[in-house]
């Protein structure tokens, strides 16, 4: 494949990835300059009930969304009904598609 075809292919993949990510990139943004970070607090579940919670907040940008264990992004950073003795991964994302875990 020629260099031109490869370049066009990567530009096309980048555009498709951008469209699928549902993020808004009006002006290129440096995630480091925005200082995008998430922080979380948790409430442990009782021994035999799914009563744990995680509350996540974000700074650095706007349009924050959060997901739990790779699920669908949601506007709220509050996750409830979490089981005891389980590990959870939270990902935060802003409108510029910067992410933090």
C-alpha positions, 0 to 999 in steps of 0.5 A, a space after each residue: 500500500 502506498 504512503 498516500 493510501 495509508 495516510 488516507 486510511 488512517 484519516 478515515 479511521 480517525 474520522 470514524 472513531 471521532 463520530 462513534 465516540 460522540 465527542 465534540 472537537 471544535 478546536 483541538 484541545 490538549 488534555 494536559 492543558 485542561 487538567 482533566 481529572 476525576 476523583 471518587 469517594 465510596 461507601 462500602 457495601 454491607 457483607 451480604 447486600 449490594 448497597 455500596 456506592 461510588 460518587 465521582 466528580 470531574 474537573 478540567 473541561 465541561 460535558 462530563 460523562 462517566 462509565 462503570 466497568 466499560 458500560 454506557 457513559 452516563 451524565 451522573 457520576 453516582 453509582 449505587 447498588 454495588 456488591 461487596 468484595 468487587 472491584 469497579 473501574 470508573 472512567 470519566 470523559 469530558 466533551 473534548 474526549 479526555 479520559 481519566 480512570 
